[in-house]
Amino acid sequence: MQVTSPAFKDNAARALADPGLQKALGKAKGAFLQRRAEAVARLPEFEALRDIGRDIKNHTLAHLDFYLETFAANVERAGGTVHWCRTAEEAREAVLKICREAGARTVTKGKSMISEELGINAHLEAHGIRPVETDLGEYIIQLRRETPSHIIAPAFHLNREDWEADFRRAHTDLDPNRVFAERRDILAEARAKLRQKFLAADVGITGANFLIAETGSSVIVTNEGNGDLTQTLPRVHIALASIEKVVPTLEDCVSLLRLLARSATGQDFSVYTTFSTGGRRPGDLDGPQEYHVVLVDNGRSEMIGTEFQEMLRCIRCAACMNHCPVYGAVGGHSYGWVYPGPMGSVLTPSLIGVDKAGHLPNASTFCGKCESVCPVKIPLPKMMRHWREREFERHLQPGAARTNLALWAWFAKRPELYRLATRAAVAALRLLARGRGALPSLPFARGWTVGRDLPVPQGRTFMAEYAARQRRK
Amino acid sequence: MSKEAILSAIRRGLKRGPLPADQRLMLEARLAAHPRHLIPARSRLPRAEQVALFIRNVEKEFGSVRRLADAREVPAAVAEFLAAQNLPPRLALAPHPELMALDWSSRPMLQVEARRGAAEDAVSLQHGFAGIAETGTLMLPSAPDRPTTLNLLPDTALVFLRASRILGAYEEAFDLLRAELGGMPRNVMLVTGPSRSADIEQTLELGAHGPRRLHILLVDDDPAALSAP
């Protein structure tokens, strides 16, 4: 996948000026928040479960080698095959090889972010195999030759008009004058179109929300049922999963499942939660003959033992981006790679390098909402700060930012001067404001005020106020 | 070998070599004991209330339930449901002994075929392994007499379930699975309501790729579950 993260600022500016995107973001913003809050309110144990979720993931990561080996052994005991892949190239090759050996012409796909990360579709297409996305959101994204803008709602950036126009453009065999009276008419058309694809596919590729060491199972969670059709109907099922998806037991998995749907869509449980273990058993009337797990590292193992290890707890619920004011303003595509929002701002620099993704951890107001809703309590703001430090250490920021920081630090280390300077700044801002409450523009900082106003200080400096209060006591 | 490379990178990060034998034993014991974590209190209820909670949760998720006093009433209940929904009197049936033993000839208008699901099926009847009251979820494991395609391909999915098989939490259902089936079948579906999608403007619509309707025929074989709260 093409990386545009270095152009985050331009991407964001374009996103803010895109009326269609702003309409879609405005419509969608409240829905996830309210549904999550209601689901959490219905489960008094939710907070306690967050601690448990965090502990399960920490325990697994501390023994990740053991649990991966156990998982692989149990997949093989159930008749499946595990393909260990260090890099994206290895994973793409492993998938292509399985598809070729199956003589595949078309491949159906369930929603998978790791597939986006690895660029599976482009690789298959380049080798004459046609991938068909079957998740409704992914389906339209594929029609539009776009990438998902959200990790659980790929078409978050689209409006109903876009769906109708794209379906008319793509489904040319249908009556061009047909009417889409309701959203469900769009859904029905996709269902009919994809039904044929499900039946024709030679291989089905899904992601995995969890892998279970105890049983050698891969778990997918969907509402549509497309993932299940993908892994049940074709002769071969490939589950793509990164190494941090493993959990020890079914009990560990269901504890995390209690957090996942509530945090993601605000459902108590998703419609289909399915555990796949090996291929078809003797006497079975359906199910795939072959079951493969493509187990992908692609940079995760390098995060272990670093200050970013806790990011590997992520269960990809998207609560952090749903609650993020930055994501809500600029949408997912601005982030320029697979993973947007706060989790993307931490994960993307780990996977593609802080030199390319340095803007992302800076695109945060540090309001802390992401950490407060994270079902496995990942300290996202703290880790974004770590990335800022690394960026500073590696001299990746623009010269002006470094000079200004150095200037600020010089004052901050000299409290008397610092107080004097802040007093002067307060007075100067008030003078500039001439009675107004906010400044629409500032000399030397036009870039900053283009998109926002600077509130004018209403009283004295913090230190002056503090000293006055101490005296009053 | 990529496997070795991944494992040694993990161990390098964890600042240790392969796990010592005593630690391995501890982890293996944890796997064997598969301890439960906190289970929400909501499903720990007297039997009758637990079954009522299951039904309430199925209905909250847009499924429907009909309670029957006896399994022998199932063919009539199926025929009535199909007629009421204006559906053709034809269904694909899981070849499970309990469903095969029903007297389908009592409803001669009803065409019943015991087989896997097919793309053109309008209606299926699956044999439910367990119900989970916590969220109104069905546990549907695959087996020669419980084909997975019956859960997915038809427009309307009917599920036969005995009230005695309704449990409180997911953990209890997995323990039942371990005890009765001796391990994981190829496929275990946990199904909560009919198929849906919210991909168009984050607005929920029923009937994505799976069944548009989910109807449970609940056979009241558990006297304790009957005393209405």
Contacts between the chains, C-beta under 8 A, distances in Angstrom:
chain1	res1	chain2	res2	distance
A	24	B	201	7.4
A	27	B	201	5.9
A	27	B	202	7.2
A	28	B	201	6.8
A	28	B	202	4.4
A	31	B	202	4.6
A	31	B	203	7.7
A	32	B	202	6.9
A	43	B	40	6.0
A	43	B	42	7.5
A	44	B	40	7.7
A	44	B	41	7.5
A	45	B	38	5.8
A	45	B	40	4.8
A	45	B	41	7.1
A	48	B	38	5.6
A	49	B	37	7.9
A	49	B	38	6.3
A	49	B	40	8.0
A	52	B	37	4.9
A	52	B	38	5.8
A	56	B	37	7.5
A	62	B	14	6.8
A	63	B	19	6.9
A	63	B	23	7.8
A	63	B	27	5.9
A	64	B	10	5.1
A	64	B	14	7.6
A	65	B	7	4.8
A	65	B	10	4.8
A	65	B	11	5.7
A	65	B	14	7.6
A	65	B	18	7.1
A	65	B	19	7.2
A	66	B	19	5.5
A	66	B	24	6.6
A	66	B	27	5.5
A	67	B	27	7.8
A	68	B	6	7.5
A	68	B	7	7.1
A	68	B	10	7.7
A	69	B	7	7.2
A	70	B	31	6.9
A	72	B	3	7.8
A	78	B	184	7.3
A	78	B	186	7.9
A	84	B	1	7.7
A	84	B	2	4.4
A	84	B	3	3.9
A	84	B	6	5.8
A	85	B	2	5.8
A	86	B	2	4.4
A	86	B	5	5.2
A	86	B	6	5.9
A	90	B	2	6.0
A	134	B	209	6.9
A	135	B	199	7.2
A	136	B	197	4.8
A	136	B	199	4.1
A	136	B	200	7.2
A	136	B	208	6.2
A	137	B	197	7.9
A	137	B	199	3.7
A	140	B	199	7.8
A	153	B	198	7.2
A	153	B	199	6.3
A	153	B	202	6.3
A	154	B	199	7.3
A	155	B	199	5.5
A	155	B	200	7.4
A	156	B	202	7.4
A	158	B	201	7.9
A	159	B	201	6.6
A	160	B	200	6.3
A	160	B	201	5.7
A	163	B	200	5.8
A	183	B	200	4.8
A	183	B	201	7.0
A	183	B	203	6.0
A	183	B	205	5.3
A	184	B	205	4.7
A	184	B	206	7.7
A	184	B	207	6.9
A	186	B	200	5.9
A	187	B	197	6.2
A	187	B	200	6.9
A	187	B	205	5.0
A	187	B	207	6.5
A	187	B	208	6.2
A	188	B	207	7.1
A	190	B	208	8.0
A	191	B	207	7.0
A	191	B	208	6.5
A	191	B	209	6.0
A	194	B	209	6.5
A	195	B	119	6.2
A	195	B	209	7.6
A	198	B	119	7.9
A	198	B	209	7.6
A	199	B	119	5.6
A	213	B	31	6.8
A	214	B	31	5.1
A	214	B	34	6.3
A	215	B	183	7.2
A	215	B	184	4.4
A	216	B	184	7.8
A	217	B	184	5.8
A	217	B	188	8.0
A	223	B	195	7.0
A	223	B	196	5.1
A	223	B	197	6.0
A	223	B	198	7.2
A	223	B	208	6.9
A	224	B	195	5.7
A	224	B	196	7.1
A	224	B	197	4.9
A	224	B	208	3.5
A	224	B	209	4.9
A	224	B	210	6.7
A	225	B	152	5.7
A	225	B	195	4.4
A	225	B	208	6.2
A	225	B	209	4.5
A	225	B	210	2.7
A	225	B	211	7.6
A	226	B	208	6.9
A	226	B	209	4.5
A	228	B	148	7.5
A	228	B	151	7.5
A	228	B	152	5.4
A	228	B	189	6.8
A	228	B	210	7.0
A	229	B	152	5.6
A	229	B	153	7.8
A	229	B	209	5.7
A	229	B	210	7.6
A	232	B	148	5.2
A	232	B	149	6.3
A	232	B	152	6.4
A	232	B	187	7.1
A	233	B	149	7.5
A	243	B	6	6.7
A	243	B	10	7.7
A	248	B	27	7.7
A	248	B	30	6.4
A	248	B	31	6.0
A	248	B	34	7.8
A	249	B	30	7.6
A	249	B	31	6.2
A	249	B	34	4.0
A	249	B	35	8.0
A	250	B	34	6.5
A	250	B	171	7.9
A	250	B	174	4.8
A	251	B	34	5.1
A	251	B	35	6.5
A	251	B	36	5.2
A	251	B	37	6.3
A	251	B	171	5.8
A	251	B	174	7.5
A	252	B	37	7.5
A	254	B	169	8.0
A	254	B	170	4.2
A	254	B	171	6.3
A	254	B	174	7.3
A	255	B	37	4.5
A	255	B	38	7.4
A	257	B	170	7.4
A	258	B	40	7.2
A	265	B	198	6.7
A	267	B	192	7.9
A	268	B	57	7.5
A	268	B	135	4.7
A	268	B	192	7.7
A	269	B	135	4.1
A	269	B	137	5.9
A	269	B	190	7.4
A	269	B	192	4.7
A	270	B	192	7.0
A	271	B	61	7.5
A	271	B	191	6.8
A	271	B	192	5.4
A	271	B	193	5.5
A	271	B	194	7.3
A	271	B	195	6.1
A	271	B	196	6.1
A	271	B	210	7.4
A	272	B	189	6.3
A	272	B	190	7.3
A	272	B	191	6.1
A	272	B	192	7.9
A	272	B	195	7.6
A	272	B	210	6.9
A	273	B	137	8.0
A	273	B	189	7.6
A	273	B	190	4.2
A	273	B	192	7.8
A	274	B	187	6.5
A	274	B	188	6.9
A	274	B	189	4.9
A	274	B	190	7.2
A	275	B	184	6.5
A	275	B	187	7.1
A	275	B	188	4.3
A	275	B	189	8.0
A	276	B	186	7.1
A	276	B	187	5.7
A	277	B	184	4.3
A	277	B	185	7.1
A	277	B	186	5.9
A	277	B	187	7.4
A	277	B	188	7.9
A	278	B	186	5.8
A	279	B	186	6.9
A	280	B	186	6.4
A	281	B	142	7.8
A	281	B	144	7.8
A	281	B	185	7.0
A	281	B	186	5.2
A	282	B	144	7.9
A	283	B	143	7.9
A	283	B	144	3.5
A	284	B	142	6.4
A	284	B	143	7.4
A	284	B	144	5.7
A	284	B	147	7.5
A	284	B	186	6.4
A	285	B	95	7.9
A	285	B	115	7.0
A	285	B	116	4.0
A	285	B	144	6.4
A	285	B	147	4.4
A	285	B	149	7.6
A	286	B	116	4.7
A	286	B	117	7.5
A	286	B	142	7.8
A	286	B	147	4.9
A	286	B	148	5.5
A	286	B	149	4.5
A	287	B	142	6.2
A	287	B	148	6.0
A	287	B	186	5.3
A	287	B	187	6.1
A	295	B	6	7.9
A	297	B	2	7.8
A	297	B	6	4.8
A	297	B	9	7.2
A	301	B	6	5.7
A	301	B	9	3.6
A	301	B	10	4.9
A	301	B	13	6.2
A	302	B	9	6.6
A	302	B	13	7.2
A	303	B	13	7.5
A	304	B	9	7.6
A	304	B	10	5.7
A	304	B	13	3.0
A	304	B	14	6.1
A	305	B	12	7.2
A	305	B	13	3.4
A	305	B	14	6.1
A	305	B	15	6.2
A	306	B	13	7.3
A	309	B	13	7.4
